[in-house]
């Protein structure tokens, strides 16, 4: 379809697909196929040579996944996207696409526990060093960088501290040195557009808000198309030197006829092709259903969460609340600068009584689900110190914003009265 839409409500319903030309079917079909017939040997050769783009094998690309990719890229104001098997795969590929053995990245300490562990252990085992810094002062990122630093990394709304990341400040520091900013926007789709604030690459766990129903696992990488990779050949050798895994292609040169997609095309034709964490067509179909209502759901999640934050802020059993709507100081300023149309559906609070009180509170909830997920239409709760962040030591827990009595809530779409009623009855059993 030729028309380009800019509003996420419309993009989620119309971008990249109108109807099936053979049957006039409106719904995006599930292309449950492994491979695609080539028109002839020249057509096949052109596809493999990247002189034209098209379907070769579903591990690399698939028509159903392609619609999801196009819509996600449009929502984030990017030029292209790559759907993968999970959010963890998206984060790993986003970094491995430009960093290799001997290189490093500088990351915020405020991270989801799975990401923190991926950075600290598997990536380190591969020879990619991750240097962790406190994001409160953006200067910490450039201070920790050296000639081998290939990227900066942060989470827009870090899970579980929910203190908004200094997007433009870190992006500008990196831009001058040829260091792109990669950000995870899983917790703030729609309400934040990181690319508009200088981010080069955006990743999502589509499992969360994009899916919205807790049925499918997936991830996506979105390329802004705005970073001048060619300007920094020494800083970004992976895109500026011959790649032995793809006929010696120099990516910044090879893609020029196709547009500013060197980063995302390399990720597709090398990492996804060779490492194989492909998104299934069925899961892509499920995420497409989620995208259709994402903008509407995020508004309601945000509205409910802000009301819960106000309720918790004045509750006698609560020591502190973490949510952009009640943030103070620099984090209040960043929330106002980077979030629009809502403050997100995730929040955390410190319950009086520490570890045992936090666990008892979780066990006392009746409507909230006790699950290791966020972004469902249903309200969810978890105790990070004993679950999602349990692999971190005490110092790492505190640096990530997790204390023994910290409870994380993912506020759903239920009526706000029912949400607060369930919280109230759980508090009463925790006394």
C-alpha positions, 0 to 999 in steps of 0.5 A, a space after each residue: 500500500 502506497 500511503 504512509 501513515 504517521 499515527 500509531 493507531 492507524 499504522 497498527 491497522 493498515 501499514 504494510 497490508 491491505 488485502 490478499 491480491 488473490 482472494 481479497 482476504 483482509 486479514 494478514 495470512 500466516 505464511 507457514 512455509 519454509 521456502 519460496 520458489 525462485 522465478 529463475 536462476 537469475 532471480 535466485 542469484 539476485 536475491 543472494 547477491 542482495 541486488 534485489 530483496 525478496 523471500 529466500 527462506 523463512 529463517 531469514 524472512 517471511 511475508 507474515 513477519 515482514 508485515 509485523 516488521 514494517 508496522 513496528 518500524 513505522 511506529 518507531 519512525 525507523 527505516 527497517 526492522 528484524 523480527 526474531 524469536 525473543 526479546 533476549 535474541 533481539 538484544 543479543 543480535 543488536 549488539 553482536 551486529 557491531 561488536 565482536 571478540 575484543 570489543 566492548 559496550 557501555 550499558 546502564 546498570 538499570 536493566 531487566 535481570 535477564 539482560 543484565 545477566 546476558 551482558 555479564 555472562 554470555 556476552 562476556 564469554 563471547 569476548 564482548 565486555 560490557 561496562 556498567 555505569 549509573 545512568 543518572 549522569 550521562 557523562 558516565 557513558 563517555 567516561 567509560 568508553 574507549 577506542 573499542 567501544 561499539 555502542 551505548 545501551 539503556 532501557 527507556 523505562 528500566 525494568 524494574 526501577 522505572 527511572 527514565 533513561 537520558 536518551 538525547 543526552 547519551 545519544 549526543 555524547 556517543 554521536 560525536 564519537 561514532 558510538 550509536 545508542 541502542 535502547 530497549 523500549 519494551 516498557 514504553 511503546 507509543 509513549 516514547 519514540 527513542 529514535 526521535 530523541 537520538 537513538 540509533 537502534 530500538 529493541 522490543 520484547 514483542 512478548 510484552 506490550 506489543 503482543 499484549 495477551 501473554 500468548 507468544 514469545 518474540 522480539 524485534 530490532 528496529 533501525 533508525 537509518 539515521 546513523 552515519 556508519 560510514 563516517 566512522 570506519 575505525 569505530 564501526 569496522 563491522 559495517 565498514 570492512 569486508 564481511 567474510 560471512 557474506 562474500 566480503 560485502 562492505 555493508 555501508 557500500 553494498 546497501 547504498 542502492 537500497 537505502 540507509 539499511 546497512 545495520 538491519 540488513 547485515 543483522 538479517 543476512 548474517 546473524 539471523 541467517 547463521 544463528 537462526 533465532 527466527 520468529 515463527 510466522 504464527 507468532 508474528 500473526 499474533 503480534 500483528 493482532 496485538 499491534 492493532 490495539 497497542 496504542 489504545 491499550 497503552 493509554 489505559 495501562 498508563 491511566 490505571 498505573 498512574 492511579 495505582 501509583 497515587 494510591 500506593 504513595 499515600 499507603 501507610 505500608 509503602 515506603 516508596 513508589 517508582 513510577 514516572 507519574 510520581 518521580 521527582 528531581 531529574 527523573 521527573 524532568 526526564 519523564 516530562 521530556 521523553 514520555 508523552 501520552 502516558 507514563 507507562 503501565 509498570 510500577 514498583 514499590 518498596 513495602 515496609 517489612 522487607 523481603 518477607 513482607 514483599 513475598 507475603 504481599 505477592 502470595 496474598 494477591 487474588 486477582 493479580 497473576 503472579 507471573 514472570 512477565 509484563 505488558 499483559 492485558 491482565 494485572 501481574 505482580 512479582 517480587 524481583 529480588 527472589 525471581 527475575 533478578 535473583 541471579 544478581 548479587 546484593 550490590 548488583 541488585 541495588 545498582 539495578 534498583 531492586 531492594 529486598 522489599 521491592 514489588 513490581 506491578 504490571 497494571 492491566 486493563 481491569 477496572 481501576 476499582 477492582 485493581 485497587 481492591 485487590 491491592 488493599 486486601 493483599 496489604 491487609 493480609 501483610 500486616 
